[in-house]
Structure formats: C-alpha cells, structure tokens
Amino acid sequence: MRKMGFKKLMIFIILSATVALAYQIPYLRFTFYDQMTAALNLTDTQMGLMATAVSLTSTLCYPIGGIFAEKFSCRNLIIISLAGLAACTVVYSMTTNFVVLMIVHILYGFFGIATLWSAYLTGIRSLGDEESQSTLFGSSEATRGIIQAVGGFLFLGIMGAAASAASGFRFVLLAGMVICVLFLILAFIFLPKGELNGEDIVNDSETSYTMLDALKCKGVWITIGLVACAFVSWTLGNGYLTTYTVRVLGVAESTASTLGIIRSYIIVFLAGFIGGWLLDKFTFKGKGFFVLFTAVIAATAAMMLTSKVVPVCIVITMILAFIANIMKSTYWSTMGQAGIPMKMTAVATGVVSFIAFIPDFIVPTVAGVWLDEATKAGNVAAGFHKIFILLFVFSAAGLVISVILTKQAKSIKGQE
C-alpha cells in the first residue's frame, strides 16, 4: 500500500467504495427497518421478499459477473455499476409501489454483482504483485468498512434531523444516490481505459478463459474450498456473538449492541489492515490460513469453556471475531498461490463465488432452527453449542484445505 502512487490509490478507493455502496444501500433495512416499513408502507413479509430478491439475484449473477469481467473493461463495468446504483436509488426514493420496489431490488442484485463483483476482485488483484495480495484485499475490506461507517453515521444524522421517519428514509436514499454520483464522477476521471495497473489491454485469444476452463482449474476448486470454509467460519464465528452475549452470558442488550458495533466497525477495520499485512509475511498463504483456522478452533473452545467467567468470555468473543474477519478480508488473496492465472481472475471469481457461497443459504437457516428448538426446550445454550460444533467442523475442513493450498503453492514455486 505504501508503494501506491496517487492515481493507483484513487483507483483502489473507487473500487472499494463502489462495493461498499453496493453492500450498504440495498441493505438499509439492517439499520432502518422500522423507518423503511413506515416510509414504504410495507409488511414484514414484503420486507422479506425484497431481501430475497436481492440475495437470489446476486447469487444467480455471480457467473454472469465473471463473464462480463472477462469481456468488458473494469472501468466500464464500475461506471455502469455506479450509474445503475444511483438510478435505482432515485426510483427507490420516489415510490411505494411494491412491484416497482421488487424490480429495484432485483436490479440492485444485478448491479451489485453482475457488473461489479468480479470486476472489483480482478481490479484489486491487478493493483499489486503476489507478495502484496493479502495487504491489498485486507486494506480494501477495511476501506469498505470505513466508508460504510461514515455513510452509516451520515444516514443516522439525516434520519435524526428529519421531520418524520418516512421523510428521513427518503432523504437517506437521496444522500446515498449523491454519494454514488460522486464516485461515478471520480470513476470517469481516474479509472484508466486500459488495465488498472497501467498496462495496455492486450487482445490475445490465448489469454482468454471460459467458465469451462475455470471449472477444470485445480486452483479454482482449492479457492472454492478455502473461501467456503473461511466464510462459514466468519458467519458462525462473528454473526451470532452479539446474541450469544445476551442470551447465554446474560449481558445487557445495550452493552451487547455496543460490543456488536465494535465488531462491525473497529474490528473489521483492524482485521483488514493488520490481518492483510500479517498474512503477507507468510511465504505460503496456506500456512497462514492453517494458523488462522487453528486459532478459530482454539478461541471457540475457550469461549465455550469460559461462559461462566463473563469478562474473559467477552474478550475471547472479540478475539474470535478478529480472527474470523482476517480470514474474510484476505481469502481472495490466495488465488495466485492456488494456481489461478491472473488472466483467469474474472471468470474464476464468478465460479468461486457462485459455489463457495452456497452454504450461506443453508447454514443460517440451520442455525436458526437449532436456536429456536433450544429456546423452546429452555436451554438456549445447547443451540449455541451446536452452532459452535458446526464451526469446529468447517474450521477443521479449512485446515485440510490450507494444507492442500500450501502443497499447491510449493509445487507452483518449484516449477518457476
């Protein structure tokens, strides 16, 4: 990161900001659920349907995004994404028609993934060499967190100053649109027409890859395994800690929310920058992930054993969240050592994302059922224990994948 010139730094910020906006504006329900229902006259079922529209469209668009990123320049795709997000947000702010709102959320899924996700990953990867990949991806994740935090506080301020929840939510959307337009202008100015690393685009059919090529690539399947295990470990080792501190440790909801904010912003920020820097210190990233998965297992076990010593257990939950966020912010940095050629990044990330994130549809539902059943039985701790056992399983699988990744990286290095 220190070797970046001003222009490359602006490219890095624009790419990170675009993804930050694509993962914030369509998901404002996480912060303003009640205000949304009031402003848009929606029922809880309709809110759920809109959320499903975004998630389903996003999943279906991962392979499409890989194809688009292979065929079109990163500059054009980022510009289209920002323009699409801005246009959708304007319409969003002007209607309460549920059909139109569903269409808007479907388009959010399209512009957030099909025209953006693989282009973003390809762009970030191209900004540095193999030795700086973890720093690049970790810093990008941290930058996204900073932008979303600043945007979140801005939106809160707007909502607090509004005359009503309905008007406040509409002004929040318009503010989001203005931010999209601002970065759209910056994209026009700073994103080069050629490769983001300053090289000219080479029209060489020999360096063009298809989805079939990606599916045949061993490195793609190694990356799928690593991303899937790390993402589920992050989901389970981070997403349920706030409610765990309330329902098992007996911490007050206000205190738990404060801890949740620390995990959502401060820890994400630290994990991105510090974790990325640390992982780049490992010659073989597979060894780094082996250490991280081992640390997740150790921290989870320690958390379960110290549930009666609340202060100690809370500290351990923070450590677990930190480790999980390091993995989430850096798992894309393993593509090179897994054996995915730079020119295959676009289609490979489409395939990896589509397959590796499938557990995200299943795991939260299963975890929710376990917690509901345990609550009805009067022993909610048992439900969390099942969640933590599942975390052990995915982390153990991650250890195996880490070993395979290390062997693959050594094999590639030996052939150089």
N, C-alpha and C positions, 0 to 999 in steps of 0.2 A: 504494500500500500504506500510506503514511503517513496517508492520509485515512480509513482504515478505523476505525470505532468498534469497541468490544469485541465486540458481538454479531455484526457482519459478519465480524470476524476469526475468531470461533469457527465461523461458517458455512464460511468459507474453509478452516480447518484440518480440519473434519469431512469436507468434500468431498474434500480432498486425501488425508486419512488413509484414507478408505474405499477409494479407488482404490489407494493404496499397499498395503493389506492384500490386496485382490483380486489384486494382481500379485506378492504375496510368498508367501502361504500355499500356494496351489496349485502353486507353483514351487520348493518347498523342495528338490527334487532337485538344483538347481544348487549348493546348499551342502552337503546331507547325502545325497548319492546312495548311498553305501555303507551308511550308517546306515538309510536307507529300505529297501534291499533286505534287510537283516538283520531289521529290525523287522517287515516285512510279508511276508517270505519270497517275494520276487518275483525273477523272472529279468530280464535286461536287456531282453528282448523285451516283457515285461509292463510294465516301466517306460516303454518307448517307446510302448506302446499307451495308457497313461494320459495321457502327454504329448499324444498325438494327439487323444485325447478332449477335452481342454481346448481345444486350438487349433482343432479343427474346429467344436466347438460355439460357441466365441467368434466365429469368422468368420460362421457362419450367423445368429448373434444380433445382429449389427450393425444390419441393417434393422429387426429386431423392436424393438431398443432405441430406435430413432428414433421408432417408432410409440408405444411406451409413454411416452416422454418428452413426446410431443405430447398424449397423452390423460390422463396422471396427473401429480400434483404431484411436484416434486423431493423434497420431504420424505418422501412415502410411498414413493417408489422407493428412496431412500437407506436408509430404515428396513428395507424388505424385503430390500435387498441385504445389509445388515449382519446381520440376523437369519438370512438364508439361509446366509451365510458361516459364522456361528457354529454353526448346526445341522449343516452339512456337516462342519465340523472336528471336532465332537464324535463324529459317526459314524465319521469317518476315524480317530480315535484309538482306537476300540473294536473294530475289525475287521481281519482279514487276508484276508477273503473277496474274491477278485479281482473277482467280478461286482459286489459292493457298492462296491468301490473305483472301478470304472469308472463306476458310477452317480454316485458322489460327485464325480468329476472332470467328468462331463458337467454336473452341477448347478453346479459351480464356474464353468464356462464360461458358464452361463446367468446366474447371479447376478453375475458379474463384468462382463458385457456387456449382456445384455437389460434388466436392471433398473437398471443403473448407468452405463454409459459415456456415452450421450447425455445422461442426466440430469446427470451431472457436468460435461460440457462446456457444457451450457446454463446450469447454475448458475454456473460460474466466469465465463462471458461476461457474465452479468447483473449481476455484482457491481461492474462499473466501466463507464466510458464508453469511446468508441472510442480515445481518446488513451492509455488505460492498459491496453489489452488485452494487449500483449506483456509488460508487467510482471506482470499478473495470471497469465497462463498460465506464464510463466517461473518466477515465485515458487512457483506450485503444483507445478511439476515439481521444483523444488529442495526444497520441503517434503516431497514424497513421498519424495525421496531421503534426507532426514534421518530420516524416520520408519522407512524400511526399514533404514537403517544402524543406528539404535538397536535396532530389533527384531532385526536380524541378530546384533548383539553379545549381546543378551539370550539369544537362542536358542543361540548358541555357549556362553555361560556355563552354561546349563541342560544342554546336551549334555555339557560337560566335567565337571559335577558328578554326573552320573547314574552309576548302578552298571554299566549296560550300554548299548550303542548302541540296543538295542530300546526299553528303558525311557526313555532320553533322548529319542528321537524322539517317543514318545507324550507326554512332558511338554512338549516343544516345541509340539506340536499343541494341547495344553490351554492353554498360555500364549497361543498365537495366538487361541484361542477367547475367552479372558478379555479380550484387547485388543479384539476385535470387539464384545463385550458392553459394554465401557467406552464405546466410541464410539457404540454403539447408544443407550445412556442419554443421552449428550451430544446425539445427534440428536433424541431426544424433547424435550429441554429447549430447544435453541437453534434448530432449524430451524423457520421460520415456516410456518403453514398456507397463507399466500398466496405471492406471488412472493418470491424470496430477497432482492430489492433493496428490499423493504418495501412494494411496491405490492400492491394487492388484485388477485386473479385476475379478469380480465375475460372473461366468456362472450360472445365476439364471433365469430360464424361467419366474418366477413370476414377475421379474422386467423388462421384455421386453415388449415394447409397439409397436403397429402398427399405421398406419395412421388413421384407423377407431377409435382406442382408443383416438387419439388426437382430431378427429372431434367430439367425444362425450364429451370431457372435457370442462366444462364451462369456466375454466381458459384460455383455448386456445382462445375462442371467445372474452373474455374480453380483452386479449392481442391484438388480431386482431383489435378490435375497437380502442384501445388506440394507437397502432402503426400507424394505418391508419390515424387517426386524427392528431397525432403529426407529421407524415411525411409530410402530405399535408400542415400543418401549417408551417413546415420548408421550403418546396418547395416554397410556396407563400410568406412567411414572410422573406425569405432570398434570393431566386433566382432572384427576379425581382427588388431588391432595387438599384442595380447599374444603370440599365437603367432608373429607376424612377427618380433618382437624376439628370440624364442628360435631360430627355425628359419632365419632369414636373417642377423640381426645377431649371433647367437651369444651372446646374453645368458643368464646362468644362469636356470633356471626360477624359483628363489626371488625373484630380482631382478625378473623379468618379472611374477610374481604381485603383487609389491609395486606395480609400475607399474600393473597392472590394477586394484588396489584404489584407487589414486589416481584413475584414470579413472572407476571405477564410483561413487565417493562424492564425493571432493573436487571433481573437475572438473564432475560433474553439478550439485553444489551451486552452484559459482561460475558455471557457464554459465546456470543458471536465473535466478539473481538479477541478475547483471551483464548477461547477454545480453538478458534481458527489458527491463531499464532502457535499454540502448543502442538496442534496436530501436525503442522508443517515441520516441526522439529523431528518427527519420526521419518526415517528414511523410507520405511514401508508403512503406509497408512493402515494396512490391515492390522499391524501390531498396535497402532494407536487405538483402533476400534476394539481390539481384544481387551485392552486395558479398560476402555470405557464400559463395555458390556460387563466385564468383571466387577467394575465399580458399581454399576447399577444393581447387580445381584447382591453385592455386599451391603449397599445402602438400603435396599429394600428389606433385607433380612434384619438389619439393625433397627430399621423403623418399626418392624413388627415386634421385635423383642423389647423395645423401649416405650411401647404405647402407654405404660403406666407412669413413665417419667416424662411428663408432657414437654417441659422446656427442651430437653435433649431430643425428643422425638421431632419437635418442630424444626430444630436446627437440621436434623437429618433429612426432613422433607425438603428443605431448601437446597441441601447438597444434592439430593436426588434430582430435583428439578434442574439444577445447574448442569449436571452430567447429561441428562436427557436432552436439554437444549443444545449442548455442544454437539451431540450426535445429529440432531435435526438440522442444525445450521451448516454442518460440514459433510453430510453423506454424499452430496453431489460431487465433492472434490475428489472422490475415489475413481471417477470414470477413467482417467488416464491409466492408472496402475491396474485397473481391472482389465484393460485391454480394449477400450472403446476408442477408435481413432478420432482425432479432433473433427475431421470432416463428417463423421457419423453422428456427432453430438445431437443434431436436430432430430433425426428420426429415432435415435436411440432413446432420447429423453421422453419422446412420445410413448414409446413402447414400455419403458421402465415405469413411467408414471401411471399408465393405464393398468398395469398388472400389480405393481407394488402397493398401490393404494387401495386395492380391493378389500383387504382386511378392515379398512376404515369403515366400510359399510356394515361389517359383521360384529366387530369387537365392541363398539359402544352399545349396540343392542343387547348383546350377551351380558355385558357388564351391568346394564340397566336392569335386566331380568334378575340377575343374581342379587342386586341390591334390593329390589322390590320383594323378592322371596325372603331374603334375610330380615328385612324390616317387618314383614308380616309375621315372621317366626319369633320376632322380639330379640333378634341377635344380629344387628346390622354389621357388627364387626366380622361375622362369618362371611358376609358378602364381599367385604373388602379383602379378606384373606384369599378368597377365590380369585379376585382381580390380581392380587399380588403374585399368586401362584402362576397365573397366566403370564404375568410379567417375567417371572423366572423362566418360563418355557421359551418365550420369544428371545430373551436375552441369551439363553443357552444356545439357541439356534444361531443367534448373532455371533457367538464365539466360534462356532463351526465355520460360518461364512467368512469371518475375519481371518481364520487360518487359511482358507481357500484363497482369499484375496491376497494374502501375503505370499503364498506359493506362486500365484499367477504373476504378481509384481516381480518376484525374483526371477521367474522364468523369462519375462519380457526383458528385464535388465540384462540377463545373461546372453540374450540374443543381440543386444546392441553392439 
